[in-house]
Amino acid sequence: MSGQERKVKGSDLFVAALENEGVDRIFGVPGEENLDLVESLRTSKIELVLTRHEQSAAFMAATHGRLTGKPGVCLSTLGPGALNLSTGAAYAHLGAMPMILITGQKPIMSSRQARFQIVDVVATMKPLTKLSRQIVSASSIPTVVRDAFRVAMEERPGPVHLELPEDIAGDEVPDVPVIPVHPIEIPVAHRAALDRAAEMILSARHPLVMMGAATSRPRATHGIASFVRRTGIPFFTTQMGKGTVPGGTNLYMGTAALSERDYVHDAIDAADLIIAIGHDPVEKPPFIMGPSGPKVIHVSYTSASVELVYFPDAEVIGDVGPSLELLADRLEGKLPQAAALLPLREKILGHIADRATEARWPPTPQRIVHDIRQVIPENGIVALDNGMYKIWFARNYRTRVANTLLLDNALATMGAGLPSAMMAAMLYPDRRVLAVAGDGGFMMNSQEMETAVRLKLNLVVLVLEDKAYGMIRWKQAVDHFADYGMTFGNPDFVLYAKAYGAKGHRIESIDSFGPTLDAAFKEGGVHLIVIPIDYSENVRVLVDELRARER
């Protein structure tokens, strides 16, 4: 090269590396340590989506990874801003969502501010991520970023943290080319493992399939649905496995919203073999294994984590979809006993649907779930926060498309429902997207209503109002403690929505709920709908009925 060698800033190399990975948005709240990076973003193809709290940015980035299989990216400054990302990091780590977290830091070569705001964020993030590292050389940025995306996407997917110090971002170095992106392929299962699993399935008299959290990976769903169709074996799902096989199929037996004694456990208890596809022990156990229970075949991307409640008899490890196609090749047309458990289906689903159209006021969770299902099309997305209602959605909300009921049964953190719904609305602007939150969880990140309005999203937010931390209050009562310390007051949610520039609606009768929800979707924009909820059914269905079923 003639003349002086071209120099570029570290932040420019960083943004070029992100563009090379296909990043189109970064969510976050920058600080002064990020200003070089912000300037590089300003002239790039990447949109900086400013959120009102770093935690929300992390939830949005994680949900991007969950829905697309490609890491979402979030940004914060050092110290307090970086620490605000930690819940989102844990959310992605337990939920197996690929994500990149970028945090700033004071200059590492020299600093005139001593220890002001400095926390060891790299060490803080290590137990919450797959990889946490500080970038110490601008020239290494293209390599570090490429490696971060590779690690985030490899099985088991999850978050990767990169700390970009202020002086490294601003350092000018000779231009360094980006690293070409290469596909990440997963081998199929070993032939011997497939043969062993096929033999066990052929010998079973009452086989049953379970769909776990890992079945929701975008790459997996086709092969899983094909396996169920070709074998004819009935299936149930965990909470995070809902939707991976069409819920309208006549082989669906229900969802294990609880670990034992629920109606779907009639089928589980009668099974002599469970083919556990994509089970992840981060979920509350969908069933409890014991010495006298069914044999279990673990089918997943990675080996089983042996737990007191889960210790499979055989494993099929590899790319789940193609591996199941190969397993189905060994079984198709050879399973006359495949549907042995199907006679239990009508009774199980009948119990779950009980009182779903009851007209009492305030409405029951069953009625709310029923009416929402009538308004949301098959490809519509419902994003749940965390609360008592999650169990009811897991049991009662039928899914027909993967990742159309976004719930968190891993970290199970409050505050994630609204940001995850916002991410879904950004990715799928032509689909109906509904956020569902209790009044407690909604207020933890309700400030993002401003973000949703500013981004001109089409989004409906449903707030279930009981003026309490309802799940803990319920457990307090079930365990015979005094009713203490769980109730609070609320703002006028209709006025609260209007203050952010959204539309607010309060439901006064159950007959108006469905029409109001439908009209909000048709109008477009951001709407908040508040409805009271009667949780007295928790005791009847989830305590009294289940205790009566104890053997």
N, C-alpha and C positions, 0 to 999 in steps of 0.2 A: 504494500500500500504506500503510495507516495505521500509525502508530507507527514504531518503529525497524526498519530494513531487516534482513531475516533474514541472518545470517552463517553460513557453513559453513567447515569446515577443508578445506585443500587435499587431504588424504588422503581425506576423504569424497567430494569431487568425483572423485578418481581412481577410487575403488572404484565409484562410481555409473557412471562412464564404462565401466569393465570390465563391470559388469552389463549395461549397454546393449549391449555387444558379444556378450553371451551367454556370458561366461566363467563356468564353474562350479567350477573348481579352479585354484589357484596352487601350484606346486611350489617348494620352496626352503628356505633356512636364513636366517632374519632376523637382523639385528643391531640395535644400539641406534639407528642412524640410520633404521630402518624402523618404530620402535615406534608412531608415529601411524598408519601404514598398517596395521600388524597390528591395532590397536584398531578401525580402521574395518572391517577384514575380519571381526572378531569378531561384529559386529552385522549383517553382510551375508548374502546368499545364497551367497556364494562360500566354498568350503572351502579352508583352508590345509593343504596336504599337506606335512608336515615330512619332509624327506629327511635322510640322514646325511652328504651331501656335495653341494655346489652343482653339481658336474659332473653328478651323477645327475639333479638337478632339471632341468638344461638338456636332457639326453638325453630325459627323459620329456616335457617340453614340446615338443621337436622332433618326437617320435614322435606326439604328439597332432596336430600339424599335418600330418604325413605321412598319417595314417590318416583324418582328418576333412576336411582342406582348410581348416580354421579354426585360427588361431594358438593354440598352447598358450602358457601364461604361466609364467615362472619368476622367482624373487625371490632377491636376495642383498643383503648389506650392501655397504659400500664396500671399497676396497683388496683384501685377500686374498680375501674372499668373491666380489667381482666378478670378479677374475682367474680364479677357479676355474670361472666360467661360460664362459671363452673357448673351451675345446675344444668345448663344446656349441654355441656360436655358430658356430664353423667347421663343425661337423657339419651344422647346419641350412643354412648358407650354401652349402656345396658340394652338399648333398643336396636343395636346393630345398624346404625344409620351412618353412612359415610359423610364426613364433614371436615372442613379445614377451619381452624380457629387461628386468627392472626392477631397478635397483641404487640403493642409498642413497648419500648423500654428506654430509659435514659441512655445517653451515650456510654458505651462500655470502655472506650479508650481513655476518656477523661470526662469528668462531670463537675460543674460548678455548683451543683445543688445537693451535694452530699448524699444522704440516704432518703431524701424527701420522696414520698410516695412509693418507694421501692419495696417490692415484695418479690420473693423468689417464685415467680409464676411458673417457670419451667418445672420446678420441683412440685409445686402445687398441682399442676396438671398431669403429672406422670401417672398417678393411680386412676385418673379419670379418662385417659386417652390411650390409644395404641402406641403413640409416639409423641414425645414432647421435647423440643430442642430449640436452642437459641442459634440464630444465624450470626456467625462471627466474621464472615468475609463476604463482601458484595459479589465477588467473582464466583462464589459457590452457589448463588441463589438459584440459577436454572436447575442445577442438579438437585438441590434440596427440595425445591417445589415439586419437581417430577417425582421424586421419591415419596414425598408426602402424599400425593394423590394416589400413587401405587399402593402404599400401605393402607390408606383409608378405604380403598375399594376391594382389597383382597379379603377373602374370607378369614375370619368373621369381620364384616365391615365395621367401621367405627370412626371416631374423631381423631384427628391429628392436630397438634398444636405447634405453631411456629411463632417464635418471638423475634421480631425485627427491630433491633435497637435503632435509635434515632440517627446515630452517626453512620451506621452501616447503610441505612436507607438513603442518606445524603451523600455517601461516598461516591466519587467518580472514578471509574475503573475502565480499562479497555473493554469494548463490547464483547459479550460472551453469547454465543448462539443458544437458543432454547434446545431442550432435549426432546427428540421426537417421542410422541405418545405411542405406546405399544399396547395392543389388546391384552387383557388378562384372561387367560383361558383356565378352566378348571377341569382336570381329568375326570373321566367317568369312573364309576365304581369298578373294582376288580371283578373279573369273571367268577372267581371262586366265591366271593361274597354274594354276588347275584344268584349263583346256583344254590348256595346255602339258604338264602332268604326264600327263594322259590320253593324249595323243598319244605320249609316250615309252613309256608302259606298253603301249599297243596295238601298238607297233612292236617291243617286246622279245620275244625268243625264249625266254629263260630268266629270267623275273622272280622276285624273292624279296623278301619283306617282312622288315624288322627292327623289333623293338619295343624302344625305349630307355627310359631312366629316366623321361622325362616322360609316358610312356603310363600310368604308375601313378597319376597324379593322379585323385582320386575322380570328378571331373567327366567324365573322358575315356573310361572303359572301354567303355561301351555302343557308341558309334560305332565304336570300333576293332574290336571283335568282329564287328560287323555288316559292316564293310568286308572283313574276311577271309572271312566266310561268303559274301558276295555276289560276290566276285571269284574265290574259289577259289585264290588265290595262296598257296603255302606260306610259312611264316614261321619265323624264329628270334628269340630274345630276347637282350638283354644281361642281365647279372646283375640289375640293378635294374628291368628290364622284365618279369621273370617274372610270370606269372599274369594279364596283361592280356587274353589270349585263353586260353580253357580249354586247359590242357596236355594234356587227353585227346583233343583234336581230331586227326583224321587228317592235318592240315596242319602240325602242329608238327614242326620239323626239329631242334630242340635249342637249347641255350643256349651262347653264346660266353663261357665262363669264362676263356678265354685269348685273346690277340690274334691268334694265327696258328697254323697247323699242327694244330689240334685236329680231331676228326672232323667237326664241324659246318662246318669250313672247306672240306670237299669240296663242299658246296652253295654256299657263298659264292664259292669260286673258279670254280665252273661258271656262276654267274649273269652275265648281261650287263646287268642292271639291278637295283639294290637300292633299294627304297622304305624309307628310314630314317625311321620314325615315332618322334618324341620323343627323338631322339638328343641326349645331353648330353655334351659333351667332358670333363666332370669324371670320367666313368667311364674306366677303362682301356679303350683302343680295342678294340671287339669284332672289328674287322678293320682292316687297314692299307691305305689307298688308295694307288694308284700309277698311273703313266702308262698301264699296259696293263690295268688292272683294269676292273670294271664301272662303268657310269654310275650316279650316285646322285641320287635325289630326296629332298631334306630336307623332311619334313613335321613341323611343330612350332608351338608358340605363338609362338616368337621365331626370328629369323633365325639361320642357322648361324654358329657361331664357326669361322672358317676356320683349320684347323691343317695342319701338315705331313702328317698322316695322314688328314685329312678335309676335302675341298673339293668340296661337291656341285655337280652340273651344273644343278640347278633347285631351286626352293624353293616350298613351299606353306605360307604362314604365316597362322595364324589359330586360332580355337578348333578343336582337333584333331578331336573327335568329330563335330560338325556338318560340318566341312570334308571329312572322309572320307566322310560320307554323300553329299555332293554329288559327290565324286570317283567313288564307287561308282555313282551314277546314270549317269555317263558311260561306265562300263566293264561293268556287269552284262550277262551274256549275250554279250559280244563278245570273250572271251578264250579261244579254244580251246587256246592254248598255256600257259594259266595254270599247269597242273600239271606242266610239263615236268621240273621238278627232283624231283618226288615219288619217282621210283624210287630215289633215293639215301637216302630216309628210313629204311628198314628196316635198312640196313647201319650208318648213323650211330647210330641208337638202340641197335642190337644191341651195337656196340662200347662204348657208354657203360654199358650194363647188365652188361657182362662181370664175372663173379665177384661180383656183388652179393649172392649168397646163400652165399658161401664160409664154411665153419664154423671157420676157424682162430681161435686165441686167442693174444694179444689180437686183437680184431676189426679188420678193415680199415675205412677210411672208407666204402667202398661198402656194406658190410654194415650199418654203423650208420645210414647214410642210408636204406637199404632198409627196415630195421625200424621206423624212425621214421615213414616214409611209411605203413606198415601200420596204425599206431596213431592217426595224426592224420587226422581227417575232412577233407573238401574245404574246409570253412570254418575249420578250425583254423589257428592262427598259430604259425609257428616264427620266433623272433627270434634271429639269429646275432650273436655277438660277432665279432671279427676274428682269423683265424688260418688255418692251412693247410687246415682242414676246409671253409672257405668255398668254395674251388674245387670241392670234391667235392659240396657241396650245390648249387652253381650248375649243375654238369653233370648231376647224377643225381636231384635232387629235383624231381619233376613237380608243377607247380602248376595248379590249375583255377579259382582265384578270385584276383583282384587283391589285392595286399598281404597275402598269406598266408605269404610267405617274406620276412621283413624282414632284408635284409642291406645293408651299407654298402660300396659300391664307389666312393665318392667321397673322403671324408676317410679312410675305412677305419681308424678309430680303435679301439683296444682299449678295453674297459671299458663299451661301450654296450649290450651284449647284454642283461644283466639289467634295467637301467632301461627299455629299450624294450619288453621283454616285460612288465614290470610295468604300463606304460601300456596296452598291448594288453589285459591282463587286466582293468584298470579299465574300459576302454571296452566290452569284450565279455565280461562275466562268465559268460555261458552257453556260450562257445566254449572249446575246449581251446587253451591257450597254453603253448608250450614255449620256454624260453630255452636256447640252446646256446652254451657257451663253453669255450675251452681253460682249463687250470688257470692259465695266466699272465693271460689277460684277465679271468677270473672274479675273481681276487683284487684286481684294480684297483678294483672297486666292490662287493666281496662284502658290505660292511657294510649294503648295502640289503636284505639278507635280513631284517634286523630290521624295516625299513619294510614289506616285503611281508607279514610275519607280522602286524604291527600293523594293517595295512589289511585283514586277513583275505581276502587274495587267493586265488583258485584258480590255482596256478601250479606248474609243474614246471620245475626247473632241472637241466640235464644238463651235467656237467663232464667233458670229455674229458681224461684225464690222461696226459701223457707226461713231466712234470717238466722241461719245457724251453720256451723260446720257439721253438716247433717250426718255424714258417715260416722264420725267419731262420737257424736251425740247418740247415735243409734247403738253403737258398740258399748258406750257407757251404760245405756239402759239395759242392754242384753246381759251385761256382766253385773247388773244389780248395783251400779254405783248411783249416787245422787246426781240429778240433772244440774250440772254446774260448769260454768266457764266456757260454754260453746255457742252462746247466742250473741247477736249484734244487731245494730240498725243498718239501714240502707239509705242511699240517696234516692230521690225520685228518678228511677231509671229512664223514664221517658224524657224528662228534662235533661238528664245527663247525656243521653244520646244526641239530643238537639244541640247541646252546648258544643259538641264536636262537629256539628254539621251533618249528622246522620238523622235518619227518621226513627222516631220512637213510638212504640205501640204497647199498651197494656191490655192483656186478655182478661175479660170480665166473665166470660162463659165458655164452656168447653166447645160449644157449637161454633163459636167464632174463631177458634184456634186454627184449624186447617185452612179456612178461607183467608185469614189474615196472613198466614205463612205463605200461601200460594200467591197472594196479591203482592207481597213484598218481593218475591222472586221475579214476578212479571214486571214490576216497576223498575227494578235494577237499583244500583247504588248500595249504600250501606244502611242496613236497618237493624235496630235492636228491638226484640220482642221479649217482654217479661211476662211470665206466667207463674202463679203460685203452684206448689206441688204438695200432694198429700203422701207422706211417707209411711202412713200407718200400715200399708201393705207389706212393708219390710218385715214386720213381726209375723203376720199371718203366713206369708209365703216363704220367707228366708229363715224363720226361726221355728214357728209352730209346725208347719208342714214337714220341714226337714227333720225335726226331732221325732215326729210321728213315724218317719221312715227308717229310723234307726233299728237295726236288727239286733 
